[in-house]
Amino acid sequence: MTGTLVAIVAGLLGGWVLTRVGALPMKRRRVKYASVESAASARQGQTVPLDESRGLLKAAFRTEEIPDPEDARREDQLQLARALADVADVHGADLAVLWSVPSGDDATPAALAWSDGDPAPVLTSGQRNLAVWTARESMLSFDRASDAPRFAAAPVQLFGLAGVLTLHLRDDGRVSRESLKGWLPRHAQAIGAMHELLRTRAEVARSNFRLRASVRSAIKLQGTRDPLELESTLVTQALDVVSAEWAMLVRWDREKWRGEIRATTREPLPPEEEREVLEGSRAGDVCLDGTPIVFVDTRTMGPSDGAVFDRTGIPEDTRALLIVPLRRGKEARPIGALVCGHSAVGAFTQADARIAQELGIVASGALETAWAVNAEREVARTDPLTGLANRRKFDEHFARAIEWTDRHPDTSMALALVDLDFFKKVNDTFGHEAGDAVLVAVSKALQKDRRALDTVARLGGEELALLLPSTTMEGAHEVAERVRARIEAMEIATSAGLIRVTASFGVAIYRSRAGDQGEVFERADQALYAAKRAGRNRVELASN
């Protein structure tokens, strides 16, 4: 009876799968969509507005009808466990288990499903040997020659892989060896067919889910123009499209043959000095030759495979890895790469690589345009001599830091104004070329060891600034004093010889909703002039 029940369940599942993939007709369902008239108009050649077109796409790919792949997998496991429980009951067994048996001399069977609770079952050494032998020889086996075995194993075919169904029998002699020979192979065949059907259904569900995720991603990416938002959106959408646990975006500079990590779902971003990606790394090579890479198990990666990035490692628990190029089309040169990871071995396939590349094609046009516009904007907001932020960019970051501090009452922000002592004398004595070399050297000293959230700016002439969000007065004093000492110790090589300079610092603190941008700058400026009046080459702190 149980064999018939299993066969019926397998038949129903098979019909469902064939219906989903289009081999059998599907019964029509009455489904109401909000924009039926608009869809008809579009078919007749009339233009549908962009927003309405997006609405049609969203209606056509409604995600509430598609189960999450992980939820579907758990439900499939539950159905398989129930079928195994029925098999165990029929044969008077405590436990029925379906195993996959890998190839190799020291193969260890892996439990795919079992009839009773957690944790996963474990085989003894003798049982393991019997299970492997059964799978390899495709023959029924028992643990004893008597008519009342305690352990039985039957071969199962699993998508071309070797498998085995085992029974852990009770020691009451209820089931004879002859009875098992007659029925266990049939039940093993039914369980194997059920497993294959469930796996096919899971693949169909996953494909549907990824297709809808791709459509959602395309709509969202095409509606975004801000580079930072685009980068963040792309890595976030990649998690759904390829079912990844983390994702990183690399931007590639084709002229310099190097790239940098621009976004990640594992916040925060690596420090700026660790984001570089060079030729020879796995991500760098994908950016150069455009060939996607799928690592089924990262533990097989050897030293010759190279690092994924140059200075940033991937999460230690990563087992599956996917790296695809970002480009407008298959023949276009890559502008970057999308790197995805998962902690499960074999989580990514070549199908995932294809769909990730399609996502990259959708995003690449918008990214390339946004990056080009942003590069032009950065030129207009950067001091051409020192490469520091200019006054315009400084004011933008200053206002943003004030707003952030207002939203976080427990924090404070520091501003340090810097002025080179007797800089006019440097220009008059050694010439403007030497003066420019001094400014460049001092600018580098200010940038050394700075955090990614800090801003270093040239406000004009020899006046520089350090903007330090989330910093106390004590912390700002320590930073300013360290930079002051570094400048004092430098010997700057110029066309006129070695030059030594010093600098004066004025530091002010801003606390949540305590004044405004102008007041903070004025207090820092007053502290700077106090440092100059007190003899220069020193740090003065503004009073609160």
N, C-alpha and C positions, 0 to 999 in steps of 0.2 A: 504493500500500500504506500509506504513511504517513497519507494522508487517511483511509483506513478505520480505522487505529489511533486517530487523533485522534477520529473520530466515535464509536468504541466507548468510549473514555475519557469523552467528553462524555456519552454515554448512561448509563454507570454512575454518573457524578456526579449526573446529573439524577435518576435513580431514588433515589439516596441522599437528595437534598434533599427530593424529594416524599414519601419515607417519613418523614423527620424532621418535616416540617410537617403530616403527617397525611393527605396526599392519597392515599397508597398504604398498604395494611396492612403492619405490621411483624411479622416472624417473632418468635414468643414465645421468650424466653430464660429459662432456669431461674435465678432469682436468689433466694438465701436471705436473709431478713431475720430479725433476732433477735427481733422483737416481733410475729410474725404473729398469735398468739393474742390479744394485747392489741388489735390493730387490729380483729379480728373482734368482740371484746367491745364496742369503741367503736361499731361499726356497729349493734349490737343495742341500743344505748341505755344501756349501762353506762358509768360514769365511768372515765376513764383518768387516773391521777395526772399532775400537771403535768410532773414530770421525765420520766415515761414518754412523755408526748405529745411532748416535745422530742426524745426518742430516736427516735420514729416519724418526725418531720419530718426529722431528720438522716439517717435511713435512706432516706427517700423521695427526698432530694436529695443523694445521695452524689456528691461532687465528683470522685472518682477516675475516674469514667466520662466526665467532660467535659474535653476538652483546654483548656489555657490559650489564650485568643484569640490571643495573640502567637505561641505555638508553632504553632497552626493556620494563622496567616497565613504564617509562614515555610514550612511544608510546602506550602501552596497555591502560593506563589511558585516553589518548587522544581519542582512538577508543571508549571506553566505554562512554566518555563524549559526543561524537558525536551521539551515539545511543540514549542516554538519551535526547539529544536536539531534535532528531526526534520524540521521544515519547511526549515530551512537546509540540511540534508544532501541532501534531495530535489532542491533547486534549485541545489546546488553553490554555496552562499553561505557567506561567512565569518561572517556575523552576521544574525540575524533579530530584529526588535524590535517590540514592541507599544507604541504611543504613544496618549496621550489628547491631544486638541487643543481647548483652550478657545476660547470665542468672543472676538471682539474683533479689531481691525485689526492689533495687534502681538502676536498670539497666539504663544506659544512652546510647542511640543509637549513633553509630560512623559513620560519613559520609565516604563511600568508593569511591563514584564518583558522580558528579553532572553536570548539563547541561550547566551552565553559569558561567564562570569566577571565580575569587577569590574575597574574601576569602571563606573558607568553610561555607556552610549554617548553620544556627542555628534554632532550633525548639523552639516555645513557650512552656510553661508548658503544655497547653492543647494538642498541637500537639504531644509533646513527649509522653504523656499518651496514645494517640490514636495509635501512631506508635508502642509502646510496646505492647499494647493490640492486635493489628493486628498481630504482629509477634508471640505472644504467642498462640492466638486462631486460627491462620491461617484463618482469615476472613477479608473481605473487610470492610473498615470503612470510615465514612465521618464526617466532623466537624459540619454539620447541617442537619436537617431532611428535609429541603426544596429540591426542584428539582434542585437548582443551588448551589451546595456546593463550598466552597473556598479552601478546603483542603481534599485530598483523599489519602488513604493508602491501598496498596495491599501486601499480604505476599509473600516472596521470600525465597527459600531454597538455602543456600550458603555453599556447602561442609559440609552438616550436621548441619550447624549453622542457627539460626533464622535470617531472614533478612526482609526488607520491602522496597517497592518502594513508594515514596510519590510524589504527585503532588501539587504544589502551584498554584491554578487556578486563572484566571482573573475574576473580578467581573462584567462580561458582560453577563453571562448566556448562553454563546455559547454552552457549553457542559452540557448535562442533566445527572442526576443521573443514569438513565436507561442505557444511552450510556456508562457511565463509568463502570457500572456493567458488560456490555457485553465485553468491550475491554481491560480494565485495567488489569484484571487477566492474559490475554494472553500476554500482553506486559511485565508484571512482570515476567512471566515464561521465555519469550525470553531473557530479560535482565539478569535474573539469570543464564540461560544457557550460555550466552555470558561471564558473569563474571567467571563462572567455567572454561570455555575453555581458557580464557585469563590467569587465574591463573595456569592452567595446563601447558600452553605454557611457562609461566614464570619459572615454576619449571624445565621444560625440558631445557630451555636456561641456567638456573643457574647451573644445573647438568653438562651440556656440558662445561660451562665456568670453573667450578671447576675441572673437569677432565683434561682439558688442562693446567690449572694452576698447577695441581699436577705433570703432566709430565714435565713441564718446571722447576718446583722446584726440581724434582729428578735429572734432568740433571745438574742443576746448583750446587746442593749440592754435588753430586758425583765428581764434578770437582774441589772442594775446599778442601784444607788441613790445612790452617791456622786457628787456633781456633777462633780468634776474627772475622775473615771474615765469618767463618761457622756460628757462633752465630748470627751475624748481618744478614746473608743471610736467616737463618731459620725464624727469626721473621718477616723479610720483606716479604718473600714468604707466610707466614701464612695469611697476610692481603688479598691476592688474593684467596688463597685456601678456606678460610671460610668466605670471605667478612667481615673481622673484621676492626675496626677503629684503634685499637692498639693491640700490642702483647708484651709479656714479656717471657723470657726464664729463667728457674730455673735449676741450676745444683745441684744435690743431692749427698752428701757424705754418702754412705751406712754404713761406719764404724763409723762415728761420729753422724749419725742420724740427720743431719742438712744440709741445702743447702744455696745457695746464688743466688741472681738475677744477671744474667750474661749479658743480653742484653735486650734492649727495643726499640720499634719504637718511643717512646715519649722521645726523648733526652732532657737533658742529663740523664745518669744513676743516680739513687739515690746515696747519699754519701755512702762511703764504710761501715760505721758503721750502715747504715739503710738497707743494702741488705740482711741481714740474714733471712733465712726461717727455721722455726722449726716445729717439730711435733706438731699437734694441730691446725695449720693454715690450710686453705683449700688446698693451694698448697702443703704444707708439707704432708698432709694426702694422696693426690693423688700420691705423690712420694713414699709413703710407701706401700699403698695397690693396686695401679695401677688401681683404678676405676675412670673413667672420670666423670666429674660433668658438668651439664648444668643448669644454672639459667636463666629461661625465663625472670624473672623480679627481679633484685637485691633488689628492695624495699621490697620484701617479706623475705629477709634474716634477721633472728633474731639474738640476742646475742648468742644463742646456736650454730649457724652455724659457729662461729669463724671468724677471719679476713682472708682475702685472703692471705696476707703476714703478717709477724710479725710486722715490723716497717715501712713498706711502704704501703700507701693507694692506692687504685685504683682511676682513674679519677672520679670526683664527678658526671659527667653526664652519667656514665656507667649504663645501664639498663640490658643488656644481658651479660652473663658471661659464658665462656667456659674454662675448665681446663682439659687437657688430659695428660697422662703420656708419657714420652719418653723412649722407650725400643726397643730392637732389634726384639722382637716378642711378641705375646700375653702372653706367659708363662714366659718371661724373667723378671728379676727384673728391675724396672725403674731406670734410671740414671738421671732423672730430670722431668720437666713438662713444657708444653707450655700453657700459660695463654692468652686468647684473650677476648677483650671486644668490646661492641658496644653501642651506645646511644639509639638505638631503642629497645623497648620491643619485645621479641620474635624473635630477629634477628638470634639466633642460635637454631638448632634442633639436635636431636640425629644423623641425617645423617651428620651434620657438625662435630659432635664428632668423628664419624667413619672415615671420610676423614682426619681429623686433626691427628688422631692416625696413619693412614697410612703414612702421611707426617712425623710423628715422627719416624716411623720404618725406613724410608728411611734415615733420618738424624742421627739416633742414632749410627749406626755403625761408620760413619765418625766422629761424635762428640766424641765418647768414645775413639777412636784411637788418635784423635788430642789432647784431654785432657790428655791422658796418656803420650804422647810424650812431651807435654808442661810441665807437672808436673816434668818429668825427667830433662827437660831443666832448670826449675826454681830451682831445687836442685843444679844444677851446677852453678847457678848465684846468690845463696843466701849464706850469711855468716851463718855457722852452729851454732855459739854461740848466736848471737843477732837476727837472722832472718831478718836482713837488707839486702839490695842489696849489693853484693860484688863489687869489682873494675870492673869486666867485665860488669856486668849489669849497673853499674853507667856510664861507658864510652858509652854504647849503648844509654842510656836515655839522656846523655849529648849531644851526636851527634844529636839525634832526636830533642832535645829542640833547638839546634842551627839552624837546618834546618827550624823548625817551625817559629822561630823568624825572620829568613831571608825572609820568605814568608809573614810576617805581619810587615811591616816597622814601624807601630805605636806602637809596643810593645817592651818590653825589658825582659831579663831573668836575674835572680840573682843566684850566686853561693856563698854559705857560707861554708868555711872550719872550722872545729871544732877540737880542740885539748885539751884533759884533762890536767889540770895543775898538774905537779909533779906526774904523774901516776906511774912512775918507783918507786917512794918512797912508793906508796900504795902497789905495788907488793912485794917490798923488806921488808916492815914492817909487812904486814898482810898476805902475801902469794898470790899465783896466783889464788886460789879459790875465795878469797875475791875480787881480781882484776877483775875476770870474772863477779862476781855479780855486781860490780860497772858498768862495761861496759853494762851489760844487762839493769840496771836501767836507765842509761843515754840514752841508745837507745830508751827506752820507752818514756822518756821525750821529745826526739826529734820528735817522731812520734805523740805525742798528738796534736790534733787540726789541723793536717796537711790536706791539700786538696788532692783530689784523683789524681790530676795531678803532685803533688810534689813527689820527690824521696829522701829518706833518705838512706845513704849508709855508710858502714864501709870500708874504703880504706885500712886499715891495722893497727895493733896495737891499739893505742888509738886515731887514726886519723879518724874522721867522716866527713860527708859532707851532706849539704842540697841543693838540686837542686830545684829552685823555678821559673818555667816558668811563663810568663805573670806577672812579678813582677817588680816594680820600686825600685830604691835605697832606697827610704823612706820606702816602704813596707818591703823590705828585712831587713833593720835596725830594724824595729819594731819587726819582727819575731825573729831575732837573739837575741835581747835584752830580749824579753819575755822568750825565751828558756834558756838564760844564767841565768836569775833570778830564773827560775824554778829549774835548776840544783843546784844553790848555796843554795837554801832553802831545798833541799832534805836531809833526814837522811836515808842512805841506810843500810838495815839490811843484815849483812853477817855472816859467821861462826865465824869471829873474833870480832863481835860486830857491833855497828853503826859506819858508816864512812861517812864523808862529803867531797865533792870534789867541785872544780870549773872548769870552762872551758873558753878558749879564742876563739874568733871568728874573721875570716877575710872574708870580703864580697866584691865581685866584680860584676859589671853589664856588660851584653853583649847587645849591640844594633844591629839592623839589619845590617849585612855585615860590622861590625866594628871589624875586627880581626878574630881570629879563636879560637878553643877549647883550644889549648895549651896556648895562650896568656891570656885568661880569667882565666885559672887555675893558671897561674904564678902570675897574679895580686892579686888573692885571697890569694895565699900562702904568698906573700910579706906582705899583710895586716895582716895575721895571725901572722907572726913573729914580725910585728910592735906592735901588741897587747901584745905579750909576753915580748917584750923589755920595754913596757910601764908599766909593773907591773902585767900582766896576769888578768884573770877574767874580761875581757872587750871585747867590740866589736869595731873593727877598719874597716873603709871603705876605699877601694882602690880608688885612684884618677882616674878620667876618662881621 
